[in-house]
Amino acid sequence: MKTKLTILCVAALMCLMLTSPATAGNIGPNAGGGSGSGSGSPEPACAFSGSPAYCNAGSTGFTTDAWTINSGFSVSDSFTLASGTTVTSSQIVTWLFPGDTISSIGWSIGSTSFGSDLGSGTATTITDMGDTTNQFGFNAQMDGFALGGGVALGAGTYWFTLQNAAAPSGDPIYWDENSGASSAFENSVGSVPSESFAMYGSGGGGGAPEPGTLVLGGSGLLLLAGALRRKLNK
């Protein structure tokens, strides 16, 4: 199977773009703070709200590529805590077909990639914290969700895995790639560039953010008229 997302634009989409160009949009205004943030960048150094215990800061998010986290595919990213933290929630960026929503996401935290020895669950309350339409016509959406009752972790490096995501439509759901400092693996390909996410908690990091504190600026909805293919062969 091929597992990475790209778009084959068709003539209908090209015609639509000539009359109503899609723009990637910026997170803003100047959201997240930190070095590299600003309205001129598609993803600031840490585009997530609040004060994360860990943020995988990257400069290529929202507009580059994304990895499937349903239909049997999973992605695992590393994160490092400077001190003991009870991790209680996460924010991620997903790519969705226009009009889609996320009804649930399976998550796990482990001491190794794809591990679940430290905690796992299924989030069924997904908060849309803002979105934008990228140049491929996908809805790049900031999503926040709780990690069960929290996972108590000491200082160190762990792995955050997403899988079994579901949309009422049954469409694919993709985790945005931002090439941040985290290491990352996809279950059928192996090592991949890392994804857009932040971890929140108490004890060693910032508290869980309030929904709606971050807004993604965006263009009007572009109707998708392209076909999907996957880049990498198993």
C-alpha positions as CSV (number, residue, x, y, z in Angstrom):
1,M,0.0,0.0,0.0
2,K,1.0,3.6,-0.5
3,T,0.7,5.7,2.6
4,K,1.4,9.4,2.1
5,L,-1.0,12.0,0.9
6,T,-0.6,14.1,-2.3
7,I,-3.2,15.6,-4.7
8,L,-3.5,15.1,-8.4
9,C,-5.3,18.2,-9.4
10,V,-7.8,17.8,-12.3
11,A,-9.0,20.2,-14.9
12,A,-12.1,21.1,-12.9
13,L,-10.1,22.1,-9.9
14,M,-7.7,24.1,-12.0
15,C,-10.5,26.0,-13.6
16,L,-12.0,26.8,-10.2
17,M,-8.6,28.0,-8.9
18,L,-8.4,30.4,-11.8
19,T,-11.5,32.1,-10.7
20,S,-11.2,31.7,-6.9
21,P,-7.6,31.0,-5.9
22,A,-7.1,29.0,-2.7
23,T,-4.7,30.4,-0.2
24,A,-2.9,28.4,2.5
25,G,-3.9,30.9,5.2
26,N,-1.8,31.8,8.2
27,I,-2.3,31.1,11.9
28,G,-2.8,34.4,13.4
29,P,-2.5,36.9,14.3
30,N,1.1,35.9,15.3
31,A,-0.2,33.0,17.3
32,G,1.9,30.8,19.5
33,G,4.7,33.3,20.0
34,G,8.3,32.1,20.1
35,S,11.0,32.3,17.5
36,G,9.8,32.0,13.9
37,S,6.2,33.0,14.6
38,G,4.5,35.7,12.6
39,S,1.7,36.2,10.1
40,G,4.1,35.5,7.2
41,S,4.7,31.9,8.1
42,P,2.1,29.1,7.5
43,E,3.1,27.6,10.8
44,P,4.8,29.6,13.6
45,A,7.4,27.9,15.8
46,C,4.7,26.7,18.2
47,A,1.2,27.4,16.8
48,F,-0.7,25.8,19.6
49,S,-2.6,27.7,22.3
50,G,-1.7,27.9,26.0
51,S,1.6,26.7,27.4
52,P,2.4,23.2,26.2
53,A,4.5,20.8,28.2
54,Y,5.9,19.8,24.7
55,C,5.4,21.3,21.3
56,N,6.7,19.8,18.1
57,A,7.6,23.0,16.4
58,G,8.0,22.8,12.7
59,S,8.1,25.2,9.7
60,T,6.4,23.2,7.0
61,G,3.0,22.4,8.4
62,F,-0.5,22.9,6.9
63,T,0.7,23.0,3.3
64,T,3.2,20.3,2.7
65,D,1.9,16.8,3.4
66,A,0.0,14.5,5.8
67,W,-0.2,10.9,7.0
68,T,-3.2,8.7,7.2
69,I,-4.3,7.8,10.8
70,N,-7.2,5.5,10.0
71,S,-7.9,2.6,7.7
72,G,-5.3,0.5,9.4
73,F,-2.5,3.1,9.3
74,S,-0.9,4.7,12.4
75,V,1.8,7.3,13.1
76,S,4.0,7.6,16.2
77,D,5.9,10.7,17.2
78,S,8.4,11.2,20.0
79,F,8.1,13.9,22.7
80,T,10.3,14.9,25.5
81,L,9.4,16.2,29.0
82,A,11.8,18.3,31.0
83,S,10.2,17.3,34.3
84,G,7.5,15.1,35.7
85,T,4.2,15.9,34.1
86,T,0.7,14.4,34.1
87,V,-0.2,14.7,30.4
88,T,-3.9,15.4,30.2
89,S,-4.6,16.6,26.6
90,S,-3.2,17.1,23.2
91,Q,-3.6,19.4,20.2
92,I,-2.9,18.2,16.7
93,V,-3.4,19.4,13.1
94,T,-5.4,17.2,10.8
95,W,-6.2,17.4,7.1
96,L,-9.9,16.7,6.3
97,F,-12.1,16.7,3.2
98,P,-14.3,19.7,3.1
99,G,-17.3,19.3,5.3
100,D,-15.8,16.3,7.3
101,T,-15.6,16.2,11.1
102,I,-13.7,13.8,13.4
103,S,-15.9,11.7,15.6
104,S,-13.1,9.8,17.4
105,I,-9.3,9.4,17.5
106,G,-7.4,6.4,19.0
107,W,-4.3,7.5,21.0
108,S,-1.6,5.8,23.0
109,I,1.6,6.8,24.9
110,G,4.4,4.4,25.2
111,S,8.1,4.1,26.0
112,T,8.8,3.0,22.4
113,S,7.3,3.9,19.1
114,F,3.7,2.6,18.7
115,G,3.8,1.6,22.3
116,S,0.8,1.8,24.6
117,D,2.4,0.6,27.9
118,L,2.0,3.9,29.6
119,G,-1.6,4.8,28.5
120,S,-4.1,4.5,25.7
121,G,-7.7,5.3,24.9
122,T,-10.1,6.7,22.3
123,A,-11.0,10.4,22.4
124,T,-14.6,11.0,21.4
125,T,-14.9,14.7,22.1
126,I,-12.7,16.5,19.5
127,T,-12.7,20.3,19.7
128,D,-12.2,22.1,16.5
129,M,-10.0,25.0,17.5
130,G,-9.8,26.7,14.2
131,D,-9.1,25.7,10.6
132,T,-8.0,26.9,7.2
133,T,-8.2,25.6,3.6
134,N,-4.8,24.8,2.2
135,Q,-3.7,24.9,-1.4
136,F,-4.8,21.3,-2.0
137,G,-8.4,22.1,-1.0
138,F,-8.2,20.2,2.3
139,N,-9.4,21.6,5.6
140,A,-6.3,21.9,7.8
141,Q,-7.8,21.8,11.2
142,M,-6.5,22.3,14.7
143,D,-8.0,19.7,17.0
144,G,-7.9,19.4,20.8
145,F,-8.9,16.4,22.9
146,A,-8.4,15.0,26.4
147,L,-6.1,12.0,27.0
148,G,-8.5,10.1,29.3
149,G,-7.9,10.8,33.0
150,G,-4.3,11.8,32.2
151,V,-1.0,9.9,32.0
152,A,1.6,10.5,34.7
153,L,5.1,10.7,33.2
154,G,8.6,11.5,34.6
155,A,11.2,13.5,32.8
156,G,12.3,11.8,29.6
157,T,11.3,10.9,26.1
158,Y,8.1,9.1,25.1
159,W,6.0,8.3,22.0
160,F,2.6,9.6,21.1
161,T,0.7,7.4,18.6
162,L,-2.5,8.2,16.7
163,Q,-4.6,5.6,14.9
164,N,-8.2,4.5,14.3
165,A,-9.5,8.0,13.7
166,A,-13.0,8.2,12.4
167,A,-15.2,10.6,10.4
168,P,-18.9,10.1,10.0
169,S,-18.4,10.1,6.2
170,G,-15.9,7.3,6.4
171,D,-13.3,9.5,4.6
172,P,-9.6,9.3,5.3
173,I,-8.2,11.5,8.1
174,Y,-4.6,12.7,7.9
175,W,-2.1,14.0,10.5
176,D,-0.3,17.1,9.3
177,E,3.4,16.8,8.7
178,N,5.6,19.7,9.8
179,S,9.1,18.2,10.0
180,G,9.6,19.3,13.6
181,A,12.3,18.1,16.0
182,S,10.4,14.9,17.0
183,S,11.3,11.6,15.6
184,A,8.4,9.8,13.8
185,F,7.4,6.5,12.3
186,E,4.5,5.3,10.1
187,N,3.5,1.7,10.6
188,S,3.9,0.5,7.0
189,V,6.7,2.8,5.8
190,G,9.0,3.3,8.8
191,S,10.8,6.6,9.5
192,V,9.0,9.7,8.3
193,P,9.1,13.5,9.0
194,S,7.4,14.3,12.2
195,E,3.9,15.8,12.7
196,S,2.1,18.9,14.1
197,F,1.2,18.3,17.8
198,A,1.5,19.6,21.3
199,M,1.1,17.9,24.7
200,Y,-0.5,19.6,27.7
201,G,-0.5,18.7,31.4
202,S,0.2,19.7,35.0
203,G,3.2,19.4,37.2
204,G,5.9,20.1,34.5
205,G,4.1,21.9,31.7
206,G,1.3,24.3,30.9
207,G,-2.3,23.6,31.7
208,A,-4.8,22.4,29.2
209,P,-5.8,25.1,26.8
210,E,-9.4,26.5,26.7
211,P,-11.2,25.6,23.4
212,G,-11.4,28.5,21.1
213,T,-8.3,30.4,22.3
214,L,-6.5,29.8,19.0
215,V,-8.0,30.8,15.6
216,L,-6.6,29.8,12.3
217,G,-7.1,32.4,9.6
218,G,-8.1,30.9,6.3
219,S,-9.5,31.3,2.8
220,G,-13.0,30.5,1.7
221,L,-13.8,26.8,1.2
222,L,-12.4,25.4,-2.0
223,L,-14.4,22.5,-3.4
224,L,-12.1,19.5,-3.9
225,A,-12.1,18.2,-7.4
226,G,-8.9,16.2,-7.3
227,A,-8.1,12.6,-6.8
228,L,-5.9,11.2,-4.0
229,R,-2.9,9.0,-4.4
230,R,-0.4,7.9,-1.9
231,K,3.3,8.7,-2.3
232,L,5.3,5.9,-0.7
233,N,5.1,2.3,-1.5
234,K,5.1,-0.3,1.3
